[in-house]
Structure formats: C-alpha cells, structure tokens
Amino acid sequence: MASLDSVSIAILLGAVLVMAGILSSLLALRFGAPLLLVFLFIGMLAGDSGPGQLGFDDVRTTYLVGSVALALILFDGGLRTRFQSIRTVLAPSMMLATVGVLVTALITAPVAKYALDLNWSEALLVGAVVASTDAAAVFLLVHAQGLRLRPRVGATLEVESGTNDPFAVFLTLVLVELITIGESSPWQIALQFAREAVLGAIIGVVGGRLVVLGLNRVALPQGLHAPFVATAALVIFGTAQISHASGFLAVYLAGIIIGNRPTRAHNSVVTFLDAATWLAQIVMFVLLGLLVSPQRLVSSIGPAVVVAVVLMLVARPVAVFICLAPYRFNWREKIFIAWTGLRGAVAIFLASIPMLVGLSKAYLYFDVAFVVVLISLLLQGWTLGVAARRLHVALPRADRGPRRVELDLPGQLEQQLVGYSVRPKSLYFRRGLIPSWSKPTLVIRDQRILSPAEADPVAPGDYIYLLAPPEKAEALDRFFVDMPQSSAPDPHLLGDFMVSGEHTLGEVAGTYGVAVDEEQAKLTLADYFDIHLDHAPKEGAELVLDSIVLVARSIGGGRVNVVGLRLPEDVEDTAPLTRLARFRRQLSEVWSRVAGV
C-alpha cells in the first residue's frame, strides 16, 4: 500500500505543480515577465534544494518528456505555417538554421574552452547545446508583449526557430558520439547529416500526406480528430527516430503538409494542439527546474555568465549578419533578429543528452545551459518589445479580434460555418459590408434562429453565421471588430490618377468611362477593396474594375484611403482629359512629329 500511496502523492504533487504554473502565468503576463521562467522557478522551489524538498534526478524521464514536448511544439509550429508566408524567407531562414547554428557554436566554443577549462570537443558540445533558438519562447513573448512584427521579420524568425532544432540535435548527437567513441571523419559526419535530413524529409512528407488522407477518408467519432493527429505526429517522430533519421525535421514537415491541405476538423485540431503544446512546455520546464541544483550552480555560474554574454552579444549577431548578408534585410532587421535569438527549453533538453549517456562533466553542460536560458529570457525576453519598437520592426498592434466560432460541416471540406457577435461599431454593422466569398446563413437573436431575410436588419448583439472557406475564415475578423478611427488621405498623394478611397464606384465610372453594376455604384473604393480582398488591405493590393486596375496606395484606419488608377491606353483616350492628361498628349504629339522628321 505504501508504494500505491507514493504513486498517488506523485500524481497529486505533479498536478499541483502544473496548476501552480498555469495560475502564475496570469501574473507573469500582467507584468510582462518571461512566462517560461515562472515554470522553471516553480520546479526549483519544489526541488530538493527548495522548500518543496522533492527529490528528482530521473534524467531518462526528463529526456522522454522533452522529446515528446519538442516534437509536439515543432509539429504545432509547422501546422500554423503557411506556404505563402515562408516562400520568400525560406532561403535566409535555412541559412540561419544551419550555417547560423554552426557559426554560433564555433564562436562560442573557444570562450567555453577557456572559461570552463574544457577540451575542444567538450567546448564545441557546449556551443552546440546553446546554439539554437526556441520558437515557443520567441512567439510566446511576442504575443505577451503585444507585438505585431513586420511580416518578413516574423516569418524569418518563425521558420528559423522551427528548422534549427533538427540541426542542433544532430550536431549535439555527433559531438556526444565523438566524445564517447572517438574521432570521426568530416566525410562521415556530412554523409550522416545528409542521410538523416533526406530520410527525415521523406518520412515527414509521406507521413503528413497519410495523415491528411486518414483525416478525410476515415469517419472518426466527433472529438477524436485532434487526438488522432497529435498521436500521428508522435508516430511520425518515432518512425523517423528508429530509422536513424531526423524525427524533429520529419514532424515539422508533416505539420506543414497537414496545415496547408484542406482537412476535416482543422480548427479543433489546432485548438487541441495549442493546449497540448502549452501543457508540454509547462511540464518540461517544471521537470527541468526540478533537476537544477543551486548548490552545484555556485561553482560554474561565473564562467556560464561569460558564455551567455558572448553568445548573445557576439556569436549570435555575427552569425546573423553573415547569414543574412546576401539577402535584403536592413541593419535594423538584422539587429532585431540577432537579439531575438532566445534560448529556451531546447537548450536545456539538449543538455540532458550528455547526462543520459553518462558523459563526464555532464552536469556542467546542464548548468551552463540553464544559466544561458535564464539570462536570455531575463535580458532578451524582457527587452523584446522595447527592441522591436526602437528598431521599427513592429507594426501597430491591431485591436484584439472578435471571438470567432468555427464549425466544420460534415460531408465537405470547402466551406465551414463562421460565427460572430455583431458589434455596433463594426464595419459590417455600419456599412453593411461582407466579402464576396462569404455568405450569411443564419442569425441568432434572443434565443431564436432566423434566416438572414427574417433578421433583416441585423441589430447589435445578434449572432450571425456565415459560410466561408476555412483558409479565409480569419480574414472575416476585420468586418466584425470595432472600426478604427479613419485618417484623412494625404493631399500630396492625390492627383489625376490618385483618388480618395471615399469616392464611389459610380463617380469613377462617370469620370473614366468604365462599366459598373447599379448595385455597386454606391460602394466607395474602400468598400470595394474590403469586399473583394481575401485579407486585410495592404499597400500595393490590386483589384480589377472593368478595364482599369485599382491599386491601394495608402492605408488609414485599417482601410484604403488613397487609390491609384492604372488606365489602359484606350481608357485615357476616351476619358475626360485633365490638364495633366492634355499636357501628356501634347508632348506625345510633338515627339511623334520630331520622330517623323
């Protein structure tokens, strides 16, 4: 019975620790503290050196939990990654994920050798352990501090953080093998890396396609789609690992394949994995905190701080500037990417590998990684928002989006029901606008279900449900959030072929001789962009209006406030001539005469 009681006590204490971490996250988010530190400190307080006096030294369990957690985190990151967003940043991100990790490790190694009194192989192992960034840490802090990064910067950090872990794991395992077994030729290392990368990519792509096929073909009971996908991700990871391929690369690529294909219950899968990865991080950091010994840290904290400072201020910036030199990143973006190289669970997880195989000085690697992560989260994490704003890589944060309800429709994958509460200051209520690719289906008012015709006009407080493609559902948010205050267009931008977004299509049709439906004639140009774009309007967005092209030249208050008109030659001939147009025509006639002579 005593053994059963000990198991029950372990379950109780584990649940209490996780719950304490979850509840303390509210305090951390309120004051902007790096949240992952909270979980580390909870584990340290519960450990044998803290008031909890809980003895824990099971490295094997920690490695197992860390592997599962990291696999789920990478899979979730791949699931949220869109091909469109990573296509333009794939090359620089892959440079950072491979060459960047290697350069960071090589620069950190000499400092580790002399500061920690190690040989070169051990010093390189320290560099490899702390060389990779942590995607979960980066984007958790970005979200907590209310940042909205510029698309290219955000996408680069996202892809780099998702793809550098497999290379860091490979580098760490190679160095551990080199220390334990002996020398290995560079040719063998390159061949091993190529085999693991290629085989991992094949398993990931094939596994992702099989999961998509299974999701869409197998009639699973409601609620089992998300656990099926999460379990399938771990199957892909395990299959790759036992095949001596990169399981982390395989699971990340599988997530990208699944996330970019139409699948059943996509939104419930994403929601489930969001909660699963959140819980995995909590458990992982609590266990890592339990493994830390403050007494042991005393002897190595000084050299570890030196390694952390060189890593953040020298190794990471040099690696970033070398890798991004061939690409069009300005110096502000490079500095921010260098400063956002946060270290998190991955570094401490990699440091547990030498402990697992029983290397000498294994606890030294773990303690150094712990100090590096601690300083990185405290220094870089707490200043992330300030750095983004000072370096002008953060866009103004949009208001929190409306609560969106998404319901899958059995029997088809092309449409889903998307529901919103109607706000009195929303674009939908004030202007009656809705995208052309969505269709209002039902309205809920005072506990009654009405058709759109029965509910007309829709009132604030109603709940409206629309049919929309799953990949465009998020674009509906801007029609149901409170409208931001609009700004007047810049008068310097207005001219003969630049008009205010508040002009109607009817006015444009009358001036330039284009055909417009009577129903659309009263729409403003800004309305026209809102209705027909698949996303929030951005500068440079184009729409065709009969024989002319409308180009968004300036955005104000979340809407197009200056529109450029790209006119064909025949339209310029038939449209009423402005002073500038007449001058252009006269110049053309003079040039024709001169050329004829």
C-alpha positions as CSV (number, residue, x, y, z in Angstrom):
1,M,0.0,0.0,0.0
2,A,2.9,2.3,0.7
3,S,4.0,2.1,-2.9
4,L,0.5,2.9,-4.1
5,D,0.4,5.9,-1.8
6,S,3.7,7.2,-3.2
7,V,2.3,7.0,-6.7
8,S,-0.8,8.9,-5.6
9,I,1.3,11.5,-3.9
10,A,3.5,11.9,-7.0
11,I,0.3,12.4,-9.1
12,L,-1.0,15.0,-6.7
13,L,2.2,16.9,-6.4
14,G,2.7,16.9,-10.2
15,A,-0.8,18.2,-10.8
16,V,-0.4,20.9,-8.2
17,L,2.9,22.0,-9.7
18,V,1.4,22.2,-13.2
19,M,-1.7,24.1,-11.8
20,A,0.6,26.5,-10.0
21,G,2.5,27.2,-13.2
22,I,-0.8,27.8,-15.1
23,L,-2.2,30.2,-12.5
24,S,1.1,32.0,-12.1
25,S,1.1,32.7,-15.8
26,L,-1.7,35.2,-15.3
27,L,0.6,37.2,-13.0
28,A,3.6,36.9,-15.4
29,L,1.5,38.0,-18.4
30,R,0.2,41.0,-16.5
31,F,3.6,42.3,-15.6
32,G,5.3,41.3,-18.8
33,A,7.6,38.7,-17.2
34,P,9.0,36.0,-19.4
35,L,6.5,33.3,-18.7
36,L,8.8,30.3,-19.1
37,L,10.9,31.5,-16.2
38,V,7.9,31.0,-13.9
39,F,7.8,27.3,-14.7
40,L,11.5,26.9,-14.1
41,F,11.2,28.7,-10.7
42,I,8.2,26.6,-9.7
43,G,10.3,23.4,-10.4
44,M,13.3,24.8,-8.5
45,L,11.1,25.7,-5.4
46,A,9.7,22.2,-5.4
47,G,13.1,20.5,-5.7
48,D,15.3,19.1,-3.0
49,S,17.1,22.5,-2.7
50,G,13.9,24.4,-2.3
51,P,11.1,24.5,0.3
52,G,9.3,21.6,-1.6
53,Q,12.1,19.1,-0.8
54,L,11.1,16.9,-3.7
55,G,14.0,14.8,-4.8
56,F,14.1,14.2,-8.6
57,D,17.0,13.1,-10.7
58,D,15.4,10.9,-13.3
59,V,17.1,12.1,-16.5
60,R,15.5,9.4,-18.6
61,T,12.0,10.6,-17.8
62,T,13.1,14.2,-18.4
63,Y,14.5,13.3,-21.8
64,L,11.4,11.3,-22.7
65,V,9.1,14.2,-21.7
66,G,11.4,16.7,-23.5
67,S,11.3,14.6,-26.7
68,V,7.5,14.4,-26.8
69,A,7.1,18.1,-25.9
70,L,9.6,19.3,-28.5
71,A,8.0,17.0,-31.2
72,L,4.6,18.4,-30.4
73,I,5.9,22.0,-30.3
74,L,7.6,21.6,-33.7
75,F,4.5,19.9,-35.2
76,D,2.3,22.7,-33.9
77,G,4.6,25.3,-35.4
78,G,4.5,23.5,-38.8
79,L,0.8,23.2,-38.6
80,R,0.5,27.0,-38.3
81,T,3.0,27.8,-41.0
82,R,1.6,28.8,-44.4
83,F,3.5,28.2,-47.7
84,Q,2.7,31.8,-48.8
85,S,4.3,33.3,-45.8
86,I,7.5,31.3,-45.8
87,R,8.2,31.1,-49.6
88,T,10.0,34.4,-49.7
89,V,12.1,33.8,-46.5
90,L,12.9,30.2,-46.9
91,A,16.5,30.7,-48.1
92,P,17.6,33.1,-45.3
93,S,15.8,31.1,-42.7
94,M,17.5,27.9,-43.8
95,M,20.9,29.7,-43.7
96,L,20.2,30.8,-40.1
97,A,19.0,27.3,-39.2
98,T,22.1,25.5,-40.5
99,V,25.1,27.8,-41.1
100,G,23.9,30.2,-38.3
101,V,23.8,27.4,-35.7
102,L,27.2,26.1,-36.8
103,V,28.8,29.6,-36.7
104,T,27.2,30.3,-33.3
105,A,28.6,27.1,-31.9
106,L,32.1,27.7,-33.4
107,I,32.3,31.3,-31.9
108,T,31.0,30.1,-28.5
109,A,33.4,27.1,-28.3
110,P,36.7,29.0,-27.6
111,V,35.0,31.0,-24.8
112,A,33.6,27.8,-23.2
113,K,37.0,26.1,-23.5
114,Y,38.9,28.7,-21.5
115,A,36.1,29.8,-19.2
116,L,35.1,26.3,-18.2
117,D,38.5,24.5,-18.6
118,L,37.3,22.0,-21.3
119,N,39.0,20.4,-24.2
120,W,37.9,21.3,-27.7
121,S,35.4,18.6,-28.2
122,E,33.7,19.4,-24.9
123,A,33.7,23.1,-25.7
124,L,32.1,22.5,-29.1
125,L,29.4,20.5,-27.3
126,V,28.7,23.4,-25.1
127,G,28.4,25.6,-28.2
128,A,26.1,23.2,-29.9
129,V,23.8,22.9,-26.9
130,V,23.2,26.6,-26.7
131,A,23.3,27.5,-30.4
132,S,19.7,27.0,-31.4
133,T,16.8,29.4,-30.8
134,D,13.5,28.5,-29.2
135,A,10.3,29.1,-31.3
136,A,8.0,28.7,-28.4
137,A,9.9,31.2,-26.2
138,V,10.1,33.8,-29.1
139,F,6.5,33.8,-30.1
140,L,5.1,33.4,-26.5
141,L,7.0,36.6,-25.6
142,V,6.0,38.4,-28.8
143,H,2.3,37.6,-28.0
144,A,2.6,38.5,-24.3
145,Q,4.2,41.9,-25.1
146,G,1.6,42.8,-27.7
147,L,3.9,42.9,-30.7
148,R,3.0,42.5,-34.3
149,L,6.2,42.0,-36.2
150,R,6.8,43.0,-39.8
151,P,5.8,40.0,-42.0
152,R,9.2,39.2,-43.4
153,V,10.9,39.5,-39.9
154,G,8.2,37.5,-38.2
155,A,8.2,34.8,-40.9
156,T,12.1,34.5,-40.9
157,L,12.1,34.0,-37.1
158,E,9.3,31.5,-37.3
159,V,10.9,29.3,-40.0
160,E,14.4,29.6,-38.4
161,S,13.1,28.6,-35.0
162,G,11.2,25.7,-36.4
163,T,14.0,24.3,-38.5
164,N,17.2,24.9,-36.5
165,D,16.3,22.4,-33.8
166,P,16.9,19.3,-36.0
167,F,20.3,20.7,-37.0
168,A,21.2,21.5,-33.3
169,V,20.1,18.0,-32.2
170,F,22.2,16.4,-35.0
171,L,25.3,18.5,-34.0
172,T,24.9,17.6,-30.3
173,L,24.5,13.9,-31.0
174,V,27.5,13.9,-33.3
175,L,29.7,15.6,-30.7
176,V,28.4,13.3,-27.9
177,E,29.3,10.3,-30.1
178,L,32.7,11.8,-30.9
179,I,33.5,12.3,-27.2
180,T,32.3,8.8,-26.2
181,I,33.6,6.7,-29.2
182,G,36.4,8.6,-30.8
183,E,37.3,10.5,-33.9
184,S,35.1,10.6,-36.9
185,S,36.0,12.0,-40.4
186,P,34.2,15.1,-41.7
187,W,33.1,12.9,-44.7
188,Q,31.3,10.5,-42.4
189,I,29.7,13.4,-40.5
190,A,28.5,15.1,-43.7
191,L,27.1,11.7,-45.0
192,Q,25.3,11.1,-41.8
193,F,23.8,14.5,-41.8
194,A,22.6,14.2,-45.4
195,R,21.1,10.8,-44.7
196,E,19.2,12.0,-41.6
197,A,18.0,15.1,-43.3
198,V,16.8,13.4,-46.6
199,L,15.3,10.4,-44.8
200,G,13.6,12.7,-42.2
201,A,12.2,14.9,-45.0
202,I,10.8,11.8,-46.9
203,I,9.2,10.4,-43.7
204,G,7.7,13.8,-42.8
205,V,6.2,14.5,-46.2
206,V,4.8,10.9,-46.7
207,G,3.6,10.8,-43.1
208,G,1.9,14.2,-43.5
209,R,0.1,13.1,-46.6
210,L,-1.1,9.8,-45.0
211,V,-2.5,11.8,-42.0
212,V,-4.4,14.1,-44.4
213,L,-5.7,11.0,-46.2
214,G,-6.8,9.4,-43.0
215,L,-8.4,12.5,-41.6
216,N,-10.5,13.0,-44.7
217,R,-11.3,9.4,-45.5
218,V,-11.9,7.7,-42.1
219,A,-15.1,8.6,-40.3
220,L,-13.8,9.1,-36.8
221,P,-16.2,9.9,-34.0
222,Q,-16.6,13.6,-33.2
223,G,-13.8,14.8,-30.9
224,L,-11.3,12.2,-31.9
225,H,-9.8,14.0,-34.9
226,A,-7.5,16.2,-32.8
227,P,-6.1,13.3,-30.6
228,F,-5.6,11.3,-33.8
229,V,-3.5,14.0,-35.4
230,A,-1.4,14.5,-32.3
231,T,-0.8,10.8,-31.9
232,A,0.0,10.5,-35.6
233,A,2.6,13.3,-35.2
234,L,4.3,11.2,-32.5
235,V,4.2,8.1,-34.7
236,I,5.9,10.0,-37.5
237,F,8.5,11.3,-35.0
238,G,9.1,7.8,-33.6
239,T,9.3,6.2,-37.0
240,A,11.9,8.7,-38.1
241,Q,14.0,8.3,-34.9
242,I,14.2,4.5,-35.1
243,S,15.1,4.8,-38.8
244,H,18.1,6.9,-37.7
245,A,16.5,9.9,-39.5
246,S,15.8,13.4,-38.0
247,G,12.5,12.9,-36.2
248,F,12.3,16.6,-35.4
249,L,12.6,17.6,-39.1
250,A,10.1,14.9,-40.0
251,V,7.5,16.1,-37.6
252,Y,7.9,19.7,-38.5
253,L,7.5,19.0,-42.3
254,A,4.5,16.8,-41.5
255,G,2.9,19.7,-39.7
256,I,3.4,22.0,-42.7
257,I,1.9,19.4,-45.1
258,I,-1.2,18.9,-42.9
259,G,-1.6,22.6,-42.2
260,N,-1.6,23.6,-45.8
261,R,-4.1,20.9,-47.0
262,P,-7.9,21.1,-46.6
263,T,-8.7,18.7,-43.8
264,R,-11.7,17.8,-41.6
265,A,-11.9,19.4,-38.1
266,H,-8.9,21.6,-38.8
267,N,-9.8,24.2,-36.2
268,S,-10.4,21.7,-33.4
269,V,-7.0,20.1,-34.2
270,V,-5.2,23.5,-34.0
271,T,-7.0,24.3,-30.7
272,F,-6.2,20.9,-29.2
273,L,-2.5,21.1,-30.2
274,D,-2.3,24.7,-28.8
275,A,-3.4,23.4,-25.4
276,A,-1.2,20.3,-25.7
277,T,2.0,22.2,-26.5
278,W,1.2,24.7,-23.8
279,L,0.9,21.9,-21.3
280,A,4.0,20.2,-22.7
281,Q,6.1,23.3,-22.1
282,I,4.8,23.6,-18.6
283,V,5.7,20.0,-17.7
284,M,9.0,20.2,-19.4
285,F,10.2,23.4,-17.6
286,V,8.9,22.2,-14.3
287,L,10.9,18.9,-14.7
288,L,14.0,20.9,-15.8
289,G,13.6,23.1,-12.8
290,L,13.5,20.0,-10.5
291,L,16.8,18.9,-12.0
292,V,18.6,22.1,-11.2
293,S,20.8,22.2,-8.1
294,P,21.5,25.8,-6.8
295,Q,24.5,24.5,-4.8
296,R,26.0,23.0,-7.9
297,L,25.4,26.2,-9.9
298,V,27.6,28.2,-7.5
299,S,30.9,26.7,-8.9
300,S,30.0,27.3,-12.5
301,I,27.8,30.4,-12.6
302,G,30.6,32.8,-13.3
303,P,32.0,31.1,-16.4
304,A,28.4,30.3,-17.5
305,V,27.5,34.0,-17.4
306,V,30.6,34.8,-19.6
307,V,29.4,32.2,-22.1
308,A,25.9,33.6,-22.1
309,V,27.1,37.2,-22.7
310,V,29.4,36.2,-25.5
311,L,26.6,34.1,-27.1
312,M,24.1,37.0,-27.0
313,L,26.4,39.9,-27.8
314,V,28.9,38.3,-30.2
315,A,28.2,34.8,-31.5
316,R,24.5,35.3,-32.4
317,P,24.9,38.7,-34.0
318,V,27.9,37.6,-36.1
319,A,26.1,34.5,-37.3
320,V,23.0,36.6,-38.2
321,F,25.0,39.2,-40.1
322,I,27.0,36.6,-42.0
323,C,23.9,34.5,-42.9
324,L,21.7,37.5,-44.0
325,A,24.4,39.3,-45.9
326,P,23.2,38.0,-49.3
327,Y,19.6,39.0,-48.6
328,R,17.8,42.3,-48.5
329,F,17.5,42.8,-44.7
330,N,18.3,46.3,-43.4
331,W,20.6,46.7,-40.4
332,R,17.6,47.3,-38.0
333,E,16.0,44.0,-39.0
334,K,19.3,42.1,-38.7
335,I,19.9,43.5,-35.2
336,F,16.4,42.6,-34.1
337,I,16.7,39.0,-35.5
338,A,20.1,38.7,-33.6
339,W,18.5,40.0,-30.4
340,T,15.5,37.7,-30.7
341,G,17.7,34.6,-30.6
342,L,16.1,33.5,-27.3
343,R,17.2,30.2,-25.7
344,G,14.6,28.1,-24.1
345,A,13.6,24.5,-23.5
346,V,15.6,23.2,-26.5
347,A,18.9,24.2,-25.0
348,I,18.2,22.5,-21.6
349,F,16.8,19.5,-23.4
350,L,19.9,19.1,-25.5
351,A,22.0,19.5,-22.3
352,S,20.2,16.4,-20.8
353,I,21.6,14.2,-23.6
354,P,25.1,14.1,-22.1
355,M,23.5,13.3,-18.7
356,L,21.5,10.5,-20.2
357,V,24.6,8.8,-21.8
358,G,26.7,9.4,-18.7
359,L,29.4,11.7,-20.1
360,S,31.9,13.1,-17.6
361,K,31.1,16.8,-16.8
362,A,27.5,16.1,-18.0
363,Y,26.0,18.2,-15.2
364,L,28.3,21.1,-16.2
365,Y,26.7,21.2,-19.6
366,F,23.3,21.2,-18.0
367,D,24.2,24.0,-15.5
368,V,25.7,26.2,-18.3
369,A,22.6,25.7,-20.5
370,F,20.4,26.6,-17.5
371,V,22.2,29.8,-16.8
372,V,22.2,30.7,-20.5
373,V,18.5,30.2,-20.8
374,L,17.9,32.1,-17.6
375,I,19.9,35.2,-18.7
376,S,18.4,35.0,-22.2
377,L,14.8,35.0,-21.0
378,L,15.5,37.7,-18.4
379,L,17.6,40.1,-20.6
380,Q,16.4,39.5,-24.1
381,G,12.9,38.4,-23.2
382,W,12.1,41.4,-21.0
383,T,13.5,43.9,-23.6
384,L,12.0,42.3,-26.7
385,G,9.2,44.8,-27.0
386,V,11.5,47.8,-26.5
387,A,13.9,46.5,-29.1
388,A,11.1,45.9,-31.7
389,R,9.8,49.4,-31.3
390,R,13.2,51.2,-31.2
391,L,14.3,49.3,-34.3
392,H,11.0,49.9,-36.1
393,V,10.3,46.3,-36.9
394,A,7.0,46.2,-35.0
395,L,3.7,47.3,-36.7
396,P,1.0,49.0,-34.7
397,R,-0.9,46.2,-32.8
398,A,-4.4,45.8,-34.0
399,D,-7.3,45.7,-31.5
400,R,-8.0,42.2,-30.2
401,G,-10.1,40.4,-32.8
402,P,-13.7,39.4,-32.2
403,R,-14.5,36.0,-30.8
404,R,-14.8,33.7,-33.8
405,V,-16.8,30.5,-33.7
406,E,-15.8,27.9,-36.5
407,L,-17.9,24.8,-37.2
408,D,-16.9,22.1,-39.6
409,L,-19.6,20.9,-42.0
410,P,-19.7,17.1,-42.4
411,G,-19.5,15.8,-45.9
412,Q,-17.4,18.5,-47.5
413,L,-14.1,20.4,-46.9
414,E,-14.6,23.6,-49.0
415,Q,-16.9,25.6,-46.6
416,Q,-17.4,26.0,-42.9
417,L,-19.7,28.0,-40.7
418,V,-18.1,31.0,-39.1
419,G,-20.0,32.9,-36.4
420,Y,-19.6,36.4,-34.9
421,S,-21.3,38.7,-32.5
422,V,-22.4,41.9,-34.2
423,R,-20.8,45.0,-32.7
424,P,-22.4,48.4,-33.1
425,K,-19.1,49.9,-34.3
426,S,-18.1,47.1,-36.7
427,L,-17.6,47.5,-40.4
428,Y,-20.4,45.0,-41.0
429,F,-23.0,46.8,-39.0
430,R,-22.1,50.4,-40.0
431,R,-21.5,49.8,-43.7
432,G,-23.3,46.5,-44.3
433,L,-20.2,45.1,-46.0
434,I,-19.4,41.4,-46.3
435,P,-16.7,39.7,-48.5
436,S,-17.9,38.4,-51.9
437,W,-16.6,34.9,-51.0
438,S,-18.8,34.6,-47.8
439,K,-22.5,34.1,-47.5
440,P,-24.7,34.9,-44.4
441,T,-26.6,31.8,-43.5
442,L,-28.4,32.3,-40.2
443,V,-28.8,34.8,-37.4
444,I,-29.4,34.1,-33.7
445,R,-31.4,36.8,-31.8
446,D,-33.0,36.4,-28.4
447,Q,-32.5,32.6,-28.4
448,R,-34.3,32.4,-31.8
449,I,-32.7,31.1,-35.0
450,L,-33.6,33.3,-38.0
451,S,-32.7,33.4,-41.7
452,P,-30.9,36.5,-42.9
453,A,-34.1,37.7,-44.6
454,E,-36.1,37.3,-41.4
455,A,-33.5,39.0,-39.3
456,D,-33.0,42.0,-41.7
457,P,-31.9,44.5,-40.5
458,V,-29.3,42.8,-38.3
459,A,-29.0,44.6,-34.9
460,P,-26.1,44.9,-32.4
461,G,-26.0,41.9,-30.1
462,D,-27.1,39.5,-32.8
463,Y,-25.0,36.5,-33.7
464,I,-24.5,35.9,-37.4
465,Y,-23.2,32.8,-39.0
466,L,-21.6,32.8,-42.5
467,L,-20.3,30.2,-44.9
468,A,-16.7,30.8,-45.8
469,P,-13.7,28.8,-47.0
470,P,-11.6,27.6,-44.0
471,E,-8.4,29.2,-45.2
472,K,-10.2,32.6,-45.4
473,A,-12.1,32.5,-42.1
474,E,-9.6,34.7,-40.2
475,A,-10.0,37.4,-42.9
476,L,-13.6,37.9,-41.8
477,D,-12.5,39.2,-38.4
478,R,-11.9,42.8,-39.7
479,F,-15.6,43.1,-40.6
480,F,-16.8,42.4,-37.0
481,V,-14.2,44.2,-34.9
482,D,-14.7,47.8,-33.9
483,M,-13.7,50.1,-36.8
484,P,-10.5,52.0,-36.1
485,Q,-10.6,55.7,-36.5
486,S,-10.1,56.6,-40.1
487,S,-7.4,59.1,-41.2
488,A,-7.7,61.7,-43.9
489,P,-5.8,60.8,-47.1
490,D,-2.5,62.6,-47.7
491,P,-3.4,65.5,-50.1
492,H,0.1,65.2,-51.7
493,L,-0.8,61.8,-52.9
494,L,-4.0,62.9,-54.7
495,G,-3.8,63.9,-58.3
496,D,-5.0,63.0,-61.7
497,F,-4.7,59.2,-61.2
498,M,-4.8,59.2,-57.4
499,V,-8.3,59.5,-55.8
500,S,-9.6,59.2,-52.3
501,G,-10.9,55.9,-51.1
502,E,-14.2,57.6,-50.2
503,H,-15.1,58.3,-53.8
504,T,-17.8,55.9,-55.1
505,L,-17.5,53.4,-57.9
506,G,-20.2,55.4,-59.7
507,E,-18.1,58.6,-59.6
508,V,-15.1,56.6,-61.0
509,A,-17.2,55.1,-63.7
510,G,-18.6,58.5,-64.8
511,T,-15.1,60.0,-65.0
512,Y,-13.2,57.2,-66.7
513,G,-15.9,55.6,-68.7
514,V,-15.9,52.1,-67.1
515,A,-18.9,49.9,-66.6
516,V,-20.2,49.4,-63.0
517,D,-23.3,47.5,-61.8
518,E,-26.0,49.7,-60.4
519,E,-25.9,47.8,-57.1
520,Q,-22.2,48.5,-56.7
521,A,-22.3,52.2,-57.9
522,K,-22.9,53.4,-54.4
523,L,-20.0,51.5,-52.9
524,T,-16.8,53.5,-52.1
525,L,-13.5,52.4,-53.4
526,A,-12.5,51.4,-49.8
527,D,-15.7,49.3,-49.6
528,Y,-14.8,47.6,-52.9
529,F,-11.3,46.6,-51.5
530,D,-12.9,45.3,-48.3
531,I,-15.4,43.2,-50.1
532,H,-13.1,41.6,-52.7
533,L,-9.8,41.1,-50.9
534,D,-9.1,37.8,-49.2
535,H,-7.2,39.6,-46.4
536,A,-6.9,42.9,-44.7
537,P,-5.9,45.6,-47.3
538,K,-2.2,46.4,-47.7
539,E,-0.4,48.9,-49.8
540,G,0.1,47.7,-53.3
541,A,-3.0,45.5,-53.3
542,E,-4.7,45.4,-56.7
543,L,-8.3,44.8,-57.9
544,V,-9.7,44.9,-61.4
545,L,-12.7,47.2,-62.1
546,D,-13.8,46.6,-65.7
547,S,-11.0,47.9,-67.9
548,I,-8.9,49.6,-65.2
549,V,-6.9,48.4,-62.2
550,L,-7.4,49.9,-58.7
551,V,-4.2,50.0,-56.6
552,A,-4.2,50.6,-52.9
553,R,-1.7,53.4,-52.4
554,S,-2.3,54.4,-48.8
555,I,-3.9,52.7,-45.8
556,G,-5.5,54.6,-42.9
557,G,-7.5,53.2,-40.0
558,G,-7.3,49.7,-41.5
559,R,-8.9,50.7,-44.8
560,V,-7.7,52.0,-48.2
561,N,-7.8,55.8,-48.2
562,V,-5.9,56.6,-51.4
563,V,-6.4,54.6,-54.6
564,G,-4.3,54.7,-57.7
565,L,-5.9,54.1,-61.1
566,R,-4.0,52.2,-63.7
567,L,-5.6,53.1,-67.0
568,P,-5.2,51.3,-70.4
569,E,-4.4,53.4,-73.4
570,D,-7.9,53.3,-74.8
571,V,-9.4,54.5,-71.5
572,E,-7.1,57.5,-71.5
573,D,-8.3,58.4,-74.9
574,T,-12.0,58.2,-74.1
575,A,-11.9,59.6,-70.5
576,P,-12.4,63.4,-70.0
577,L,-9.0,64.9,-70.2
578,T,-7.4,66.6,-67.2
579,R,-4.8,69.3,-67.5
580,L,-2.0,66.8,-66.9
581,A,-3.5,64.4,-69.5
582,R,-3.8,67.1,-72.1
583,F,-0.2,68.1,-71.5
584,R,0.9,64.5,-71.9
585,R,-1.0,64.2,-75.1
586,Q,0.6,67.4,-76.5
587,L,4.1,66.1,-75.6
588,S,3.3,62.8,-77.3
589,E,2.2,64.6,-80.5
590,V,5.3,66.8,-80.5
591,W,7.5,63.8,-80.1
592,S,5.7,62.0,-82.9
593,R,6.3,64.9,-85.3
594,V,10.0,65.1,-84.3
595,A,10.5,61.4,-84.7
596,G,8.7,61.6,-88.1
597,V,11.2,64.2,-89.3
